[in-house]
Amino acid sequence: SAAEISRLRAAAEKAVAAASAAAKAQPPVATDEIARVQSRLAEVVAIIDDPTTELSVVIRKNVEKLELEAYLKGLKYIADRR
C-alpha cells in the first residue's frame, strides 16, 4: 500500500511536470501570427511616414496602426502567459 502510494505520487509529479512544460511551450501559430502582425505594422508605419502620402490615407492608416498595435499587445500577452 505504501509502495503503491509512492508510485502514484511519482506518476502524478511526472504528469504535473509534463503539463507545466506543455503549457509553457508557445504554439507555432502564435509566433507566426505575431510575425505577420509585426510585418503588417511595419508596412503601415512606412506608409504613414512617407511624405507623399495623402492626409486622408495617413488618418486611416493611423487607425489601422492603433488596431494592429492593440492586437499585437494582446498576442504577446497571451504568448507570455504560456
N, C-alpha and C positions, 0 to 999 in steps of 0.2 A: 504494500500500500504506500509506504514512504517512497519507495523507488519509483512507483508509478506517478506520484505527485511530482517528484523531481523531474521525471521525464516530460511530463505535461508542462511543467513550468518552463523548462528549457525550450520546448517546442513553441510555447506562447511568446517567449522573449525573442526567439528567432523570427517568428511571424511579425512581431511588432517592429523589429529592426528592418525587415524586408519592406513592410508597408511604409515605414518612415522614409526609406531610401527611394521608393517609388513615388511617393508624394513630393519629394524634393526635386525629382528629375523633371526638367522643363520639357513639355511636349514639343516636337519639332514644328508643329503647326503654329504655336505661339511665336516661336523665333522667326518663322517665315513671315508671319503677319506683321511682326514688329519691323522687320527689314523692309517689307513692302510699304508700310505706312511712312517709315523714315525716308524712303526713296521718293514717295509722292510728296511728302512735306518739303523736301529739298527742291523739287520741281516747282512747287507753288511759290516758295521763297524766291527762287530765281526769277519767276515772272513778276513778282511784286517789286523786286529790286531793279528790274530793267527800266531805265528811264523813258523808254519809248512806249511803255505800256499805258493804255488809256486809263483815266481815273476810274471809270465805271468798272473796268476789269480788275483794277487794284482793290477796289472796295469788295467785290465779290470774292476775290482770292484771299483777302484778309479774313473774311468769314470762313472760308474753306480751311484756311490755315489754323484758325482757332478750333474748329471742329476736329481737325486731324491731330492737333496737339492734345486735346482732351481725350480723344480715343487712344492715342499713344500712351498717355499717362495711365489710363485705365488698364491697357495691356501690360504695361510694366508693373503696375501694382499687382495684378493677378499673377504675373510670372514670378515676382519676388516672394509672394506668399507660398509658393510651392517649394 
